[in-house]
Amino acid sequence: SMGNSSKVQLQSAKTFLRWAGGKSKFTKEILLQIPNTLNFQIYYEPFLGAGSVFLALRHKKAYLSDLNEQLIDVYKAIRSHPDQIYRYLKDLASKNSEEFYYQIREQYNTSSTSLIQAARFIYLNKACFNGIFRVNTEGRFNVPYGFKASLALPSAQDLRAVSSLLKSAVLTTGDYKKAVSSATQGDLVYLDPPYPPINGSSYFTHYTKERFAIDEQSEVARTAEDLANRGCFVIITNADTPTIRQLYSNWHIRRIQRTRWVTSSQHKHKVYELIISNFKQN
């Protein structure tokens, strides 16, 4: 039954991308906050990124969306041809070198949607500096080579698992507000907007070319409020800043401490993040 399938299970299909702001280390924490009694109908994730929460939640009916069209193309390609993408990816990775990387980056920037293009996207994501997805004003992917000793590739099984989870998911590109417009009473919506910079540092600002400013954070909060009023279950992750706390002052808030490596210097940095919801967390 629909009710049964929404129980949270922690064995997950692994995420196959490195993504700035990615939640893979944090996923368990998020899922643990969702009560087992929360029998939701459809799952919405409009800031999909590396999709770690979707892949761990394993909920059959899902509406998944992201502003990054190339990223959604990759999900669609894996949904239909996981084995072929794995073969292409393995072939690309076996030739990995600085020179080869720039060759593939050039091909990626001058080619259109295809299975090989999806494999190039994953290869570049694994081989580039820090797994950042960044494009210049012409829309060309321009992240430099990452000099990795080895590339952490998804296995054929990983991609098959992702593919089978995506079979009953609807994948779209576009604005998050449009992506959740059909959410209705009894649905679960997970909002993971780009974080504001923490402690005035520019630490998080390179995450997205949209650079979510304060008014955009308020817009997310208004959307969340609207979803809650429609009877949706809503869960949001964001940075622990006074502004964010103020925007969600009447919501349930749990603070999670995470340790992050700061890219520019080899030291760890304690970061607090919030799990915000309109239902009582576990």
C-alpha positions as CSV (number, residue, x, y, z in Angstrom):
1,S,0.0,0.0,0.0
2,M,1.0,3.6,-0.5
3,G,1.1,4.1,3.3
4,N,3.6,1.3,3.7
5,S,6.0,2.4,1.0
6,S,6.7,5.7,2.7
7,K,8.4,4.2,5.7
8,V,11.9,5.5,5.9
9,Q,14.5,2.9,5.1
10,L,18.2,3.7,5.4
11,Q,19.6,1.4,2.8
12,S,20.1,3.7,-0.1
13,A,21.1,3.9,-3.7
14,K,24.3,5.8,-3.5
15,T,24.7,9.2,-5.0
16,F,26.9,9.1,-8.1
17,L,28.0,12.8,-8.1
18,R,30.1,15.1,-5.9
19,W,28.0,18.2,-5.5
20,A,28.8,21.5,-3.7
21,G,26.2,21.6,-0.9
22,G,25.6,17.9,-1.4
23,K,23.9,16.2,1.5
24,S,25.3,12.7,1.4
25,K,27.0,13.0,4.8
26,F,23.9,14.6,6.2
27,T,21.2,12.4,4.7
28,K,20.9,10.0,7.6
29,E,20.3,12.9,10.0
30,I,17.6,14.3,7.7
31,L,15.8,11.0,7.3
32,L,16.0,10.2,11.0
33,Q,14.0,13.4,11.7
34,I,11.1,12.0,9.6
35,P,8.7,10.1,11.8
36,N,7.7,6.6,10.6
37,T,4.1,7.6,11.1
38,L,4.4,10.2,8.4
39,N,2.5,8.5,5.6
40,F,3.0,10.8,2.7
41,Q,1.8,10.4,-0.9
42,I,4.2,12.0,-3.3
43,Y,7.7,13.2,-2.6
44,Y,9.0,16.5,-4.1
45,E,12.6,17.6,-4.3
46,P,12.9,20.8,-6.3
47,F,16.6,21.5,-5.5
48,L,17.8,18.0,-6.6
49,G,21.6,18.4,-6.9
50,A,23.2,15.0,-6.2
51,G,19.8,13.7,-5.0
52,S,21.1,12.0,-1.9
53,V,17.9,12.4,0.1
54,F,15.7,11.1,-2.7
55,L,18.1,8.1,-3.3
56,A,18.1,7.2,0.4
57,L,14.3,7.8,0.9
58,R,13.5,5.3,-1.9
59,H,10.0,6.6,-2.3
60,K,8.4,5.4,-5.4
61,K,6.3,8.4,-6.5
62,A,8.5,11.5,-6.8
63,Y,8.7,14.8,-8.5
64,L,12.4,15.8,-8.9
65,S,13.6,19.0,-10.3
66,D,16.6,21.3,-10.7
67,L,17.5,24.5,-12.4
68,N,20.5,22.8,-14.0
69,E,19.3,21.3,-17.2
70,Q,22.4,19.3,-17.9
71,L,22.1,17.7,-14.5
72,I,18.5,16.6,-15.1
73,D,19.6,15.2,-18.6
74,V,22.1,13.0,-16.7
75,Y,19.4,11.6,-14.4
76,K,17.1,10.9,-17.5
77,A,20.0,9.1,-19.3
78,I,20.7,6.9,-16.2
79,R,17.0,6.2,-15.8
80,S,16.9,4.7,-19.3
81,H,20.4,3.3,-20.0
82,P,22.4,2.7,-16.8
83,D,24.6,0.0,-18.2
84,Q,25.6,1.9,-21.3
85,I,26.5,5.0,-19.3
86,Y,28.6,2.8,-17.0
87,R,30.5,1.4,-20.0
88,Y,31.2,4.9,-21.4
89,L,32.1,6.2,-18.0
90,K,34.6,3.4,-17.3
91,D,36.2,4.0,-20.7
92,L,36.6,7.7,-20.0
93,A,38.0,7.2,-16.5
94,S,40.5,4.6,-17.8
95,K,42.1,7.4,-19.9
96,N,42.0,10.0,-17.2
97,S,44.9,12.5,-17.3
98,E,45.2,16.3,-17.3
99,E,45.4,16.5,-21.1
100,F,42.5,14.0,-21.6
101,Y,40.4,15.9,-19.1
102,Y,40.6,19.2,-21.1
103,Q,39.9,17.3,-24.3
104,I,36.7,15.8,-22.8
105,R,35.7,19.2,-21.3
106,E,36.0,20.8,-24.7
107,Q,33.9,17.9,-26.2
108,Y,31.3,18.3,-23.4
109,N,31.0,22.1,-24.1
110,T,30.4,21.6,-27.8
111,S,28.1,18.6,-27.8
112,S,24.4,18.2,-27.2
113,T,22.3,15.8,-25.0
114,S,23.2,12.1,-25.5
115,L,24.3,9.1,-23.4
116,I,27.9,9.8,-24.0
117,Q,27.3,13.4,-22.9
118,A,25.8,12.1,-19.7
119,A,28.9,10.0,-19.1
120,R,31.2,13.0,-19.9
121,F,29.3,15.0,-17.2
122,I,29.9,12.3,-14.6
123,Y,33.5,11.9,-15.6
124,L,34.2,15.6,-15.4
125,N,32.4,15.8,-12.1
126,K,34.7,13.1,-10.7
127,A,37.9,14.4,-12.2
128,C,37.4,18.1,-11.8
129,F,38.6,20.3,-8.9
130,N,36.3,19.8,-5.9
131,G,33.3,18.5,-7.8
132,I,32.2,22.0,-8.4
133,F,29.7,22.6,-11.3
134,R,30.4,26.0,-12.6
135,V,29.8,27.6,-16.0
136,N,31.1,30.9,-17.5
137,T,28.8,33.6,-18.9
138,E,28.6,31.7,-22.2
139,G,27.3,28.6,-20.3
140,R,30.5,26.6,-20.8
141,F,31.7,24.3,-18.0
142,N,35.0,25.8,-16.9
143,V,36.2,24.0,-13.8
144,P,39.9,23.0,-13.9
145,Y,41.4,19.5,-13.6
146,G,41.5,18.1,-10.1
147,F,44.6,15.9,-10.0
148,K,42.9,13.1,-8.2
149,A,44.9,10.0,-7.5
150,S,41.9,7.9,-8.3
151,L,38.3,8.6,-9.4
152,A,35.5,7.5,-7.1
153,L,33.3,6.0,-9.8
154,P,29.8,4.6,-9.3
155,S,29.6,0.9,-9.9
156,A,27.3,-0.6,-12.6
157,Q,25.1,-1.8,-9.6
158,D,25.0,1.8,-8.2
159,L,23.8,3.2,-11.5
160,R,21.2,0.3,-11.9
161,A,19.9,1.1,-8.4
162,V,19.6,4.8,-9.3
163,S,17.9,3.9,-12.6
164,S,15.3,1.7,-11.0
165,L,14.4,4.3,-8.4
166,L,14.0,6.9,-11.1
167,K,11.6,4.7,-13.1
168,S,8.6,6.1,-11.4
169,A,9.9,9.6,-10.8
170,V,9.0,12.7,-12.8
171,L,12.1,14.7,-13.8
172,T,11.8,18.3,-14.8
173,T,14.1,21.4,-15.2
174,G,13.2,24.7,-13.8
175,D,12.3,27.0,-11.0
176,Y,11.6,25.4,-7.6
177,K,8.3,27.3,-7.2
178,K,7.0,25.9,-10.4
179,A,8.3,22.4,-9.5
180,V,6.2,22.3,-6.3
181,S,3.1,24.0,-7.6
182,S,1.2,20.7,-7.9
183,A,2.1,19.5,-4.4
184,T,-1.0,18.9,-2.3
185,Q,-2.2,17.7,1.1
186,G,-0.3,14.7,2.3
187,D,2.7,15.2,0.0
188,L,6.2,15.6,1.4
189,V,8.3,18.4,0.1
190,Y,12.1,18.7,0.8
191,L,13.6,22.2,0.1
192,D,17.4,22.5,0.1
193,P,18.1,25.9,-1.3
194,P,21.7,27.2,-1.7
195,Y,22.9,28.4,1.7
196,P,23.6,32.0,2.6
197,P,27.3,32.6,3.4
198,I,28.2,31.7,6.9
199,N,29.8,34.2,9.4
200,G,30.1,36.8,6.6
201,S,32.6,34.5,4.9
202,S,32.2,33.9,1.2
203,Y,32.5,30.2,2.1
204,F,29.2,29.1,0.5
205,T,28.8,31.7,-2.2
206,H,30.6,29.8,-5.0
207,Y,27.9,27.0,-4.8
208,T,25.6,28.4,-7.3
209,K,25.7,31.0,-10.1
210,E,22.3,32.1,-8.7
211,R,23.9,33.2,-5.5
212,F,20.8,33.0,-3.4
213,A,20.5,36.4,-1.7
214,I,18.5,37.2,1.4
215,D,15.3,38.1,-0.6
216,E,15.6,34.7,-2.3
217,Q,15.8,33.0,1.1
218,S,12.6,34.9,2.1
219,E,11.0,33.7,-1.1
220,V,11.8,30.1,-0.2
221,A,10.3,30.6,3.3
222,R,7.1,32.0,1.7
223,T,6.9,29.0,-0.6
224,A,7.4,26.7,2.4
225,E,4.6,28.5,4.3
226,D,2.3,28.2,1.3
227,L,3.0,24.5,1.1
228,A,2.4,24.0,4.8
229,N,-1.0,25.8,4.4
230,R,-1.9,23.4,1.6
231,G,-1.4,20.5,4.0
232,C,1.9,19.3,2.8
233,F,4.6,18.0,5.1
234,V,7.6,20.3,4.6
235,I,11.3,19.8,5.5
236,I,14.0,22.4,4.8
237,T,17.7,22.3,5.3
238,N,19.7,25.6,5.6
239,A,22.6,27.2,7.3
240,D,22.2,28.2,11.0
241,T,22.2,32.0,10.7
242,P,20.1,34.6,12.6
243,T,18.2,35.4,9.4
244,I,17.3,31.9,8.6
245,R,16.1,31.3,12.2
246,Q,14.0,34.4,12.0
247,L,12.4,33.3,8.7
248,Y,11.3,30.0,10.3
249,S,10.7,31.2,13.8
250,N,7.4,29.3,14.1
251,W,8.7,26.0,12.6
252,H,10.3,23.0,14.3
253,I,14.0,23.5,14.2
254,R,16.8,21.1,14.9
255,R,20.5,22.2,14.8
256,I,23.0,19.7,13.5
257,Q,26.8,20.2,13.8
258,R,28.9,19.2,10.8
259,T,32.6,19.4,10.2
260,R,33.7,20.6,6.9
261,W,37.0,20.9,5.3
262,V,37.7,24.5,4.1
263,T,38.9,24.2,0.6
264,S,41.5,27.0,0.7
265,S,43.3,25.8,3.8
266,Q,43.8,22.3,5.1
267,H,41.8,22.8,8.3
268,K,38.4,21.7,9.5
269,H,35.7,24.1,10.3
270,K,32.6,23.5,12.4
271,V,29.4,24.4,10.6
272,Y,25.9,24.4,12.1
273,E,23.0,23.5,9.9
274,L,19.3,23.5,10.5
275,I,16.7,20.9,9.8
276,I,13.4,22.8,9.7
277,S,10.0,21.2,9.4
278,N,6.3,21.9,9.9
279,F,5.9,18.5,11.7
280,K,7.3,17.3,15.0
281,Q,10.7,15.7,14.3
282,N,11.8,12.4,15.9
